[in-house]
Amino acid sequence: MADVNAQGDGLGPARTLLEPMLALGLCLAGAVLLRLPALGMPLERDEGVYAAIGRALPGSLPYRDLVDHKQPVVYPVYWLLDVIAPRSDTIVHVASAVAGGLAAWLLFLGLRARIGRPRAAIAAALALVLGASRYVQGFGLNTEHLLAVTGTLLVVVALGRERAPGAWAPALVGLLCGRSRIASAICGPTPPTCCCSASPRWRRSSASCAAGSGTRWR
């Protein structure tokens, strides 16, 4: 029997486009609703440091004028948030919800063809709920929350290109590995490990992936 989930149910391009957009809206709305009680909270220690550095950009440079030890991706994110809503703590919590919603959405897109839409939706819902937990500081926007987005994107792209990878697919996956590493050096190796564990093809291409992930921040 054909896998109707993997074939898009044969309902045409409108359904193919509508489903991801609907899933994106639901994931973002769910992530915001789960964080509503925390929207008025002050920033945690790490987020306060990121916000202070972000507000000082572009006149000052991290690591030269402003001392911190985290990876560089988080600073322009906080700069952009300060441009949108100057000196607002609420915008940071909203951005955290956006990151959590995007990660859950990518998870749904990556799993629906493999395990079916119902189970993919359950996995996305679990990611939303667990990602908003206070035990993982789900209401904040730390480097690990950015990694949840970039790391999930890496795994989705790697598994999506598994059947028809093309000549540049391993290099693309390697570059995404490097992108994850500059989001979080400690947790950055986790997404590439997931790729190599889940896919024999990417295990065979581990050298190319490692070459791309060498672009990580040092």
Protein Blocks (a to p, Z undefined) as FASTA:
>chain_A
ZZfklnononojklmmmmmmmmmmmmmmmmmmmmmmmmmpccdfklmmmmmmmmmpckbc
ghklmgcfbdfklmmmmmmmmmmmghiaklmmmmmmmmmmmmmmmmmmmmmmmnojklmm
mmmmmmmmmmmpmklopmbccfklmmmmmmmmmmmmmmmmmmmnojmlmmmmmmmmmmmm
mmomklmmmmmmmmmmmpmklmmmmmmmmmmmmmpcZZ
